[in-house]
Amino acid sequence: MNRAQKDVSPPITLSMLGAALVACWWAISALGDVRVHLGAFYGWFGAAFLGYLVALWCIARWERDGGRRATSVTAVVIGLFVAVLARGLLLPTTPVLSNDIYRYLWDGRVQLAGTTVETTIRIVSHMKQQKILTSTRGSTTLRDPTKLAAILDRS
């Protein structure tokens, strides 16, 4: 029995590694706020990364040993399936390591309003100077909505 006959088939190996990766991402999504569970997060993330490296090593070995084109296509299909499944697990989670998503949403709202970020910042700054907006502990409150229309008309 030669070495190729002893090996598990590439699709089965990649599917098992993919299942392990999805399990790691499921465990990460179950942690909740990962800032509180950084040790567990790093452990699961390290395990997922190790599984990814093993999958790359297996694919490189199969190609080196004369893998067929069907093996490469199968690897891509399994990889895409695992990627979509893992991303689907993380979609309902709240981004806790970065708050960039909120900035992107704000930028999108500014653009939809037909203005620019610079104009919006200038208007908000002017409104604070005129005491139309008050800021306390990171939240901003509109004091006089009637003055807002006049400022927006001038800008």
HURAQUI-V210834 format. One record per run of one state. SS is the DSSP state (alpha for helix, beta for strand, coil for the rest). FROM is the first residue (numbers start at 1). TO is the last residue. If there is no record, write none. Layout:
# HURAQUI-V210834
SS;FROM;TO / SS;FROM;TO
This chain:
# HURAQUI-V210834
coil;1;2 / alpha;3;6 / coil;7;9 / alpha;10;30 / coil;31;37 / alpha;38;64 / coil;65;68 / alpha;69;91 / coil;92;99 / alpha;100;112 / coil;113;116 / alpha;117;129 / coil;130;132 / beta;133;136 / coil;137;138 / beta;139;142 / coil;143;144 / alpha;145;154 / coil;155;155
